[in-house]
Amino acid sequence: MKPEIFVLPHQQIEKHLQAAVRRVLPEADPTHVLLRPCPDVRFGDYQCSALMALAKARRINPRQLAAGVMAGLDVRAWCESVTIAGAGFLNFRLKTSTLAETLQAAARGEHLFFTKTAAARCIVVDFSSPNVAKPMHVGHIRSTDIGDALQRILRLLGHRVITDNHIGDWGTQFGKLLLGWKEILDRAALERDAITELERLYKVVNAACDADPQRLEAAKHELVKLQAGDAENLAIWKEMTRLSQVQFDAIYNRLGVKFDVTLGESFYNAQLPDVVRDLVARGIARESEGAMGVFSDGSVPPKEDVFLVNRDGEWVADPALVQKSDGGFNYTTTDLATIDYRLKTWSPQEIIYVVDDRQSGHFKKLFATFARWQPEAARRVRLVHVGFGKILGDDGKPFKTRSGETVKLGELMDEAQERAFRVVSEKNAGLDEAQRRTIARVVGLGAIKYADLSPNRQSDYVFSWDKMLALSGNTAPYLQYAYARIQSIFRKAALSHEDRVVAAITLEQPAEVALAKHLLNFGLALETAASEYRPNFICTYLYELAGCFTSFYETCPVLKAESAARQASRLHLCDLTARVLKLGLEVLGIDVLEQM
Ligand code: ARG
C-alpha cells in the first residue's frame, strides 16, 4: 500500500482529530471521524459530526466528549478556530494563510485539491449493456452516462477499475430474428442501417408468431438449433451481433465512452449448465412446475426476504428462476456465472451494476443467491446495484417521440447538436461554420449528459431541451461558458503560464476567500460522489464553484487590479478555477472549449 499523503488541510486536521479521539477513547475505531464541508459557512469551514455517534454508543454526554477531544487537539497550524456546536458537532475554521498556501501548492502543480485514495480497490463497473439487434434508445443513456462518470471518478481517485459492457447478445429473441433473417431479410436495408432492419425482422416475425402458433414453433426450432451449435445459425447470430456492435461503437465514440472488456451474455453460455447443477447439488435451487428456481430458505423475516412477495396480505414465493421448463437458462443464471467469472479473473473487491431501478428486484435476488451459492467469495466482494429513475416527457410519461416511439440515442444526439448549433450561430455569427459545428457538438452532447447526471439518479427527470441548453442555471453550457470565459481572460492578459507560477497568492476580499474555500472542497466532492455512486455531487459542486467565481469576478478586478502582484494572485484564482472546472467536467465525460 502506498503511504498516505496529507496535502490538504482538512486531511491534516482529520489526522490530528482521529489521534485526539484515540487518546480519549483508546478502544474506539476513529476511521469514521471525518471532516465534511460545514453546511452553514457562518459556523465554520469544516464540520465533524462523528463524535455524537461515538458518545451515543458509550452512553456519554456528546458535548463532554467533544470538549475532551478538543482539549487534546492542536490544529492551530491550520485553523483559526475550533468550536463545539449544537449536540456535539465540532466546527473548524481555516486560517486564510492556510488557504493561500494550499492554493499556492496547487498553482505549483502539487495537487488539484484532491489526493489519490490510500485504500485503492479493484472495482468492476457493469454499465450500458444494450441488447443486440435493438437500437440503443433513450433508456440506455442513463446507464451509459452514469456508469461512465462513475468509472472516471473512481479511476481519478486511484482505484483499479475494469469496465465491462454486458451486452444482451443471447436469448429467445434470436429464434425470431433467425427466422426473419432467413425469410424476409432486405440486404440493401441491412447495409444501410443494420439495427433498423433487424428491428423490422423482429417486429414482423413477432407479429406473425402472435397470430400463428406454427410460426412460433418455427422460431423456437431456429432457437434450439442455435443453442445446439448449428453452424448456419451461429454464423447468422454472429453477424447480427457484429453489425449491432458497429452501431453501438459509433455511439460510444461520439460519447467518448470506452470499455475495458465487452463480454456479452453469450460469453457465459458454456458455464450455465454447471451453475444450475451446482445450485441444485447444494440444495439452493429446486424444481418447481418443471422449472428450476431459488426459493426462500426462511433465514430472514418475510419482510426482508427477497424471495417472497406479499400478495393480498399473504407471503408467497417469488423465486429467482435459473432454468426454464424447456431447458433454457435465465437472466439470473447468466449473471451468476458472470459474477463467478469476474471474481476468478480480476478478484475485485466490488462489482457495481449501473442499471435501471426497475431491475432492483433482479439484483436483490441475484446478490442473495450468490451469497448462498458462494458464501466465502461473497464475503470478499461488495455487490452494488446503482439504480436510476426514468426520463420523462413534458406530459410526465416516459419520454417518447412525437409519434409515440422510443427515442433513439443516435437521433437524440443529432438533435442536441443541431439545436446547440442554432444557439451558437445566433450568439456567434462571426465564427466560421466548422468552428460553430465543433462548439455545437461539445455543447450539445455535454448538455444531454449533464441533464442526465445532475439530478439525484434515483429520481425521474423531465427531458427539456430548453433547460439543458440554457446558458444560465445548473447546465453544462453554463459551466463550459464559465470555463471559456476564464480562458478569454488569459488571452487578454497575454501572460504565459510561467509568469503566473512565480506569483504569490493573497486572499483579501471576501469573494476571494469564498472562492478559495470552495476550490479546496473539490476532493471531498469527488470522494462523496465515489462513495455514494452519485455523480450529481460533482455537478452541484461545479455549479457552486461557477457561482463563487462569478461573485469573485464581479467584485475583484483581475486585469484592472490595483497592482501587478494583486493581478497575478487573482489570475491564479482564475486558473485554478478553470482547471477544477475542466477536470470536474472531464470526470462527468464532458469536454470544455477554449472559446464559445
Ligand atoms: N442488457 C440488460 C438490459 O438491457 C442490462 C444488463 C445489465 N447488466 C447485468 N449484468 N445484468 O436490460
Residues whose N, C-alpha, C, O or C-beta is under 5 A from the ligand:
A	BS01	LIG	D126 S129 P130 N131 H166 G168 V355
